[in-house]
Amino acid sequence: MGIYDLSNEMVIGIDIGGTNTKYGLVNHRGQIFDKGDIKTDGYATIEEYVDALHSAIYPLIQKFEKNYQLKGIGVGAPNGNYYTGSIEYAPNLPWKGTLEIANLISKKFGVPCTLTNDANAAAMGEMMYGAARGKKDFIMITLGTGVGSGIVCNGQVVYGHDGFAGELGHVIVRPGGRKHYSTGAHGSLEAYCSATGITVTAKKLRAENPDSILNDIPEEQVDSKSVFDAAEKGDTVAKEVFRYTGQILGEALANFIMFSSPEVIVLFGGVIKAGDYIMKPTREHMEKNLLPIFQNKVKLVFSELKEADAAILGASALVWEQ
Amino acid sequence: MGIYDLSNEMVIGIDIGGTNTKYGLVNHRGQIFDKGDIKTDGYATIEEYVDALHSAIYPLIQKFEKNYQLKGIGVGAPNGNYYTGSIEYAPNLPWKGTLEIANLISKKFGVPCTLTNDANAAAMGEMMYGAARGKKDFIMITLGTGVGSGIVCNGQVVYGHDGFAGELGHVIVRPGGRKHYSTGAHGSLEAYCSATGITVTAKKLRAENPDSILNDIPEEQVDSKSVFDAAEKGDTVAKEVFRYTGQILGEALANFIMFSSPEVIVLFGGVIKAGDYIMKPTREHMEKNLLPIFQNKVKLVFSELKEADAAILGASALVWEQ
């Protein structure tokens, strides 16, 4: 960001998910002028998909370009590589191999396009518009179906030498521990602290505790939400599910803090809806595992962006950073 | 570093240890014109210590300042804070509280002075003159009496919001594991992979294996060196000491890689003299615990700086970075 006036500029944020692609036109304050979505699947080639994206977005650009100049497009996507502008072997997308998406979008729309993965985009969104505004050192952890992360040091997203830095969901927190449902690794953070991991923990604990009302939940409905409801009814086993999850998350956060000493850790995603059931043990075990010089310093906060808009805002923030 | 000629400039690197302080006059290629040392203890106040340092170094400055302009002084010290220029509550130094050492040295010598901790200084030395020359993303791990680290992302040392980032020796790698001899934490990397940790592992394993020739070593001589000698004689328990240490180190390195995706990890310190006994299991378990996108990419190398000079060179590199 220069010191010149940004108030007559706009950017587009695009969030590419496995099923849907969301987009929005955004100003430098994070206000979304207009937004929409298209299906991600249903296109034989990436080129056809970009054409469809352009057809959907172009009318919105026309509507606002009288008053706002389109500065660029930011894209968040699974396995999106900031350095190359390519999506590389994303398991959840319909197209295989290396997809030069930034280049294709830039050519089609006639403005610069910047790509990164969804978790890094989320971190950028928090730094530009949200809970990490003005912070130069922070870590963003997304706790959803999986566990993702975006790391900012010295005001810059940490991309590493190859663009793949910040895979904190795959850090091993319990050597030889629970097998990951997709990578096969034993004891990774994601295997315990994702929504998927919480379901596993709940099923394990209810099997061991036949008196728990968790046993009243139909097998396919055991999730973070139904376990939360049981905890609210006073079920100690349901509370233990979150306590256990929080302990492992807190221990992991302590290790991350001793790596990059962030001022703030921003948490985002469905799992944090369990509130204090998970956050109290998280804080407790985070502090307990820190060297004294790091204790009682790091703020643990929730994202300030609306969940429905966060991905669009995060992607849009990439443009302002340039 | 600008693009102007550095060949007629020199800097001073000072390494403050608990017992001795080493210093050297260094050019931009890492050549040491002259060096020396004074005792760190034996001075009632930090001011008297700085006076003594000046008395020792000033004659060397006079000798070289005809041909080389003194550009500045870099200091590496335990708990040295880059942001404040102060040593903050270092347990191993004779003076207590916060020591404004950079300020005192700068006033006394009449040139700028930059401070950081010893492990960050070591990383700077490798980036300026050693195994990480030209690398923008790397991690330096020092395996000595303790385990220290310096992290470089995007060409900059990661200091974190408070200057204390990079305490990778205190990351918990075995939750609930071995108690640390000084911090009291359970299962930290330093408790296993420092020279001190290796001694503990050796004593534990020789107790469990009465046939091992490790039992022939006098209690106070059980260390990395004597265990290495036993391994060289073919003792399988001695080899297991290093294999176990290497496994834990490798697992920790995998976690660090998934954080910042470095191009290189530089290892330094007495422990690496065990060579393949420790490095083979380190590499094996590092690769095994990485997500596929990180596998077979990260170079694991030894420091290229002479052990006796590395601390001086690292401290001196701080000045060139400015």
Interface residues (C-beta under 8 A of the other chain):
Chain A: E88 K135 K136 D137 I151 C153 N154 Q156 V158 Y159 G160 H161 D162 G163 F164 A165 G166 E167 L168 H170 V171 I172 V173 R174 P175 T183 A185 E251 A254 N255 F256 M258 F259 S260 S261 P262 E263 N289 L291 I293 F294 K297
Chain B: N79 E88 Y89 K135 K136 D137 I151 C153 N154 Q156 V158 Y159 G160 H161 D162 G163 F164 A165 G166 E167 L168 H170 V171 I172 V173 R174 P175 T183 A185 E251 A254 N255 F256 M258 F259 S260 S261 P262 E263 N289 L291 I293 F294 K297
